[in-house]
Amino acid sequence: MEAKLWEAAINGSVESLLELLEEDPLILDKTIVSCVAQTPLHVAAMLGHLAFVREVLTRKPELASELDSEGCSPLHLAAAKGHLEIVKELVPADPEVGLVRNSAGWTVLHAAAIKGRAAVLAELVGVRPEWTRVLTDRGETGLHLCVRNNRVEGLKVLVEELMDKKDYGELLNWKDCDGNTILHIAVAKKQLEIVKLLLTTGAVEVNTLNRNGSTALDILTRSPRDLRDLEIEGSLRRAGGLGVKDLHVITYEFELDPSIPPQSTKRRLSSEQRPAAVEQKHKHRQGGWLGRKRGVLMVVASLIATVAFQAGLTPPGGVWQDDSDGEQPHTVGTSVMAYKEPFFYGQFMIFNTVAFLASLSIILLLVSGLPIKKRRWMWFQMVIMWIAITAQVITFFLSLRHLCPKESNVQGTLREVLEISVLTWLTLMGVVFIGNLVRMNLWILRKYGYIKEKERPAAESRREDYEEEDEDEDDES
């Protein structure tokens, strides 16, 4: 009899259920008192058999409160699977079951949040908003679980449903057992869309510290870098995001500026803190500039070294595949270009070696641990990089010349391309050189007082000195 009941639940057959009830009216009661892992209502709710669930609840509504071996009610299973209509039937049957946590510490709302069941979440919060305040064993809300599992649609539903609630801001800034808010978690996982969503709410405290004393911006800067970091950092800074070091300098004292919209504010330093703050910010800017330059130099130098190494082992035209003592004696494994065009092969190897050693020199300086983190050393390394890039360009043109057939019209076209390319490259290098030379002269003249900086209005000076709204400010000397 019990086997037939289970088969009816699996198939969702209401006819079979009614036949079994005629044979044994107590068959559903027996499932309650027996020590089975799951009841037929669990099975039907998990498989989405709505008609079967309705029939069982009509005859035995107390089955909605039964828990399986994992501590899950039928509502847990229906919510996790996203069966909205079954959820609507189960919630009124026993509203208190929504507060029950299973063996993993999850309530019904938590199960729906983990799986990202947006429609189910909207129903649960709309009917029982108090369920959003129930926490997991780690002190997490449903918002934490949505962010941790990258459930964007589920998070949007929760944020919209909670927007008109009194504890809206408290829930958005709730900290788990590690002191992390949902913004901390989203930044740590590089979830750009979620970060933007949270910042647009206007209720997220962007500079909240977790248990380790880190803000969301600190978590971003200490994590492995990727392409999303710049956009996330820009969003955080535009929302007023700071690192913990800046929080020690800047007082949380805001004033409205009549020249900007009322919703925009800017940070103001106390008069005693301004000199120290300016110095701290200058060090921060210089450190940020140097850090980015070091990262760019390492990437470009590694790329040039790889290309130059490969070109040295496989020169244009390849290597001889055999030994020969004939008209053109050669040895296996030696360069064909060295026998055919020894002069251009020598030029090729010279410039390729220059590019290879220059790039390796930059890598060695960056990883050596020597105290060369000042701007003048960085400019020295950039000059070496210019040399490496120029040598690599010449190596490319020499390779192109050797690969081009001599008895063809391509030679004339190649000569024109080479002339235009070399002229363009020399012009570009000249512009870069002159630009940096002018910049260095202006810096020397300002340093020794021959040129005085133009005075700026107080509002503009304050905005430029004490705000970090744009990442490009770090490039200013």
Secondary structure by P-SEA (a helix, b strand, c coil): caaaaaaaaaaccaaaaaaaaaaccaaaaaaaaccccccaaaaaaaacaaaaaaaaaacccccccccccccccaaaaaaaacaaaaaaaaaaaccccccccccccccaaaaaaaacaaaaaaaaaaaccccccccccccccaaaaaaaacaaaaaaaaaaaaccccaaaaaaaccccccccaaaaaaaacaaaaaaaaaacccccccccccccccaaaaaaacccccaaaaaaaaaaaaccccaaaaaccccbbbbbccccccbbbbbbcccaaaaaaaaaaaaaaaaaaaaaaaaaaaaaaaaaaaaaaaaaccccccccccccccccccccccccccccaaaaaaaaaaaaaaaaaaaaaaaaaacccccccaaaaaaaaaaaaaaaaaaaaaaaaaaaaacccccaaaaaaaaaaaaaaaaaaaaaaaaaaaaaaaaaaaaaaaacccccccccaaaaaaaccccccccccccc
